[in-house]
Amino acid sequence: MRIALLTALAMIAFAGNSILARLALGGNGIDAPQYTGIRLASGAICLALILAMRSGAKPNLFKGSWPAAAALFGYALAFSLAYLMLGAGPGALVLFASVQIGMLSWAIIKGDRPGWPEWLGFAVAVGGLVYLVSPGLAAPDPLGAALMVVSGLCWAAYSLIGRSSKAPLDDTTGNFVRCAPPALALIAVGLATQMPTAPALAYAVASGALASGAGYAIWYAALPALSRSQAAFVQLTVPAIAAAGAVVFIGEPVTLRLVIASIAILGGVALALAAARYRR
């Protein structure tokens, strides 16, 4: 029961990043680079405090690596820029699809040889993504979708770099801390051109401290009790939670295109993951 609750809270937190970004950026109360800087700085502070409370001593805040920090920074900046143009639901779906497709593609490049069910799932997921962003009245903004693909590929790189981590919370904290100097620079540049509104500032801090910092801490508390396939499958819920939250909190419409693309992408990824687990 405890693991199920922690897992559910972590998925809600991850989906919350999309909702909070749209709430902050959709009202023009803050610019995207400034939002990114506040999110990363707040996440670094929150994770450092969590690490200090857990260790009971002065924590090592410089674990992780510069390549991982660069991937994290790229993910966060492209994420914020994309949400200037995308709704929370479509954005979360494009992000999720890009992460999973990026990681599956890397496995193939490194020599993994999927069977036909995995290829079928991969093709269905890619087809769903292509359908979602193809031209039409209900299509997401193409530049926003492209930026979210970049964000997803950066997150895939971050995940691949951290896959061998023996202390994921320590490494994640270190990566956020390494992002703090450029984050502060983004905040300074943003303040020179626009003062964020109080609600936008609150959303950015909540995204960094709660949805990112506390969310990752909760996820890493649950992760040891989950198998790799369970961890992968449970993350299929994130786009659905984000889309539902967008309807409730932002009033975004649920289009037929989004529903069909969601079924294709999530179903295709689920098929590929299940087939890979069976093959191994």
N, C-alpha and C positions, 0 to 999 in steps of 0.2 A: 504493500500500500504506500509506503514512504517513497519507494523508487518511482511508482506510477505518478505520485503527486509532484515529486521533484521534476520528473520528465515533462509533465504537462505544464508546469510553471515555466520551465526553460523554453518550451516551444511557444508559449504565449509571449514570453519576453522577446524572442527572436522575431515573431510576427509583429510585435509592438514597434519595432524599429521602423517598419514601413509606415505604420499608422502615424507615429510621431513625426516622421520626416514630412509626410504630406500635410499634417496639421500645421507644422512650422513654416514650411516652404510654400504651401499653397496660398497662404494669405499675404505673401510678400513682406512678412514681418522680420525677415532675416535673409541674408544672402547665403548661397550654398557653401562657399568656402568657409565662411564664418561659422555656419552650422556644423560643418565637419570639424573645425578646430575645437569648438566647445564640446562636441560629442567625444572626441578622442581625449581631450584633456580631462573631462569629467570621468571617462572610463578609466584613465590611468590613476586618478586619485582614488576612485572607488576600489579598484582592484588592489592598489597598494595598501589601503586600509584593511581590506579583507585578508590579504596575505600577512599583514602585521598581526592581526588578531588571531589568525590561525597558527602562526609560528611561535607566537609568544616572545619573540625577540626581534632584533633588527633584521628585516627581511632583505634578501638580495634582489634588488629591483632591476638588475641588468642581465637577467637570463634572457632566453630567446636568442634572436639573431637579427642582423640588419636586413638580410633578404626577406625574412618573415615580416619585419616591421615595414619594409617598403611595400610588400604585397598588401598588408593591412591598410596602410595609408592610401594606396591606390584604390582599394575596395571602397573605403569610406568616402573619398572625394568623388569618385565616379557615381557612387550611390546617391549622394546629395545632389549632384548636378542632374542626374537622371530624374529625380523626383520633382524637379522644377517643371517637368513635362509629362510625367506619367501619373496615373492613378495608383493608389496603394495596392489594389488587387493585381492588376496587370504587371506592375513593377515587381511585386514579390514573385509572381510566376516566372517572369523572364529571368530574374535573379536566380531562383532555384534551378530552373532548367539549365542555365549557363554553368552553374557550379557543377551539377551532376554530369552534364555533357562534357565539360572540361576535364573532370576527373576520369571519366570513362575513356575519353580520347587519349589522355596521358597513359593510362594503363595499356591501351592498345599499342601506342608508340613504344612503350618499354618492353613489349614482347608478349603481353597477354593475348591469348587467342580465343576470343569468345566463340561460343557455339551459336547455331542459328537462332535459338530463342532470344539470346542476348542481343544479337544483331537486329532482330525484329523489334524488340523493345526500344533499342537505341534509335532505329529508324522512325518508329511511331512517335517517340518523344521529340526528335528533331522536326518531324513533320508537323507536330502540334505547335512547336515554337514558330516555325515558318508561317503556318496558318495564322497564328495570333498577330504577327507583325506584318503580314502581307497587306498591300494597299486596300483601302476601303473605308467607309464611313466610321466603322467601329474600331479601326486599327489604332494601336497606340502611336504616339509621335515617334517617327523613325529615328530621330537623333536621340531622343530619350531612351528608346529601346536599345540603340547601339551602345550608349553609355552604360546602361544596366548590364548588357552583355560583358562589357569590359570589367565592370564591378564584379560580376559573377566569376569571371575567369581569374581575377585577382584573388577572390576568396578561395577558388579551387587551388590556386598556387599556395596560398597561405595554409590551407588544410593539408596539402601534400607535404609541405615543408615540415609541418608540425606532427605528421603522422607517427614519427618515431620518438616523439617526446616522452620522457620518463616522468616529467612533472609539468603537465599541460597548464595548470593554473599559474605556476611560477613563470613559465615561458610566455604565456599570454600577457601576464602583468608586465614582464620585461619588454615585450613588443609594444605594448601601449605606452610605456614610459619612453621608449626610444622614439615614438611618434610625437611626444610632447613638444619638443622644440619647434618642428614645423607647424604643429597645431597652434601653438602660441603665436607664431608668425601670421597664420591665417586669421586668427582672432584680431591681431593688431591691425592688419590691412583692412579687415572688415569694419572695424570701429572707425577707421579714418573716412569711410564712405557712408556707413549706415549704422545707426544705433539700433540694436534689436529691440523689438517690443517685448514686454514682460512675458506674455504667453509663449512667444517663439523661443525666448531664452529658456523658459521652464521646460518646453518640449525637448530642446537640445540637451539640457542637463539630464532630463529623465532618460533620454535615449542612451547617453553615455554611461550614466551611473547605474541606472536600473536595468534597462533592456539589454545593454551590452555588458557592463561590469558585473552586476549582480546576476544577470542572466547566464553569463559564462561560468560564474562560480557555482551556480545551481546545477548547470549542465554537467560540469566536471565532477560534481558530487554524485550524480546519478550514473554517469558513464561507466564506471567500473562494473556495475551490476548488469550492464547491457552487452549483448554480443554485438559484433560489428554490423551484422545484418539488421538486428533490432534497432540499433542507433541510426542506421541509414533509413529504414522504413519509417521510423517515427518522425523523421524530418520531412516526410511527405505531407505531414499535416500543416506545415508552416504557411504555404501559400493559401490554403483553404481558410486558416484562421485569420490571415491578413485580409483576405477578401471579405470574410464575414465582418471583421472589425471595421473595414472601410464602409460597408453598408450601414452599420450601426452608428459609428462615430463621425463619419464624414458625409454620409448620404450618397456615396458613389453607386451608380447603377450596376446591376449584374447583367451583362450582355450575353446573348447567345454565343457569340464568338468566344468570349472568355470561358464560358461553361464548356464548350466543345474542346477548346485548346487545353483547358485544365484536365479534362478527362484523358485526352491523348497524352499530354506530357507526364502527368502523375502515373497514369496506367502504364505507359511505356517504360518509365524509369523503374516502377515496381516490378515489371516483368523482367527487365534486365538484371536488377539486383537479385531477384529470386532465382533466376536461371544461373547467375554467377555463383550464388551460394550452393546450389545443387551440384553444379559442375565441380566445385572445389571439394 
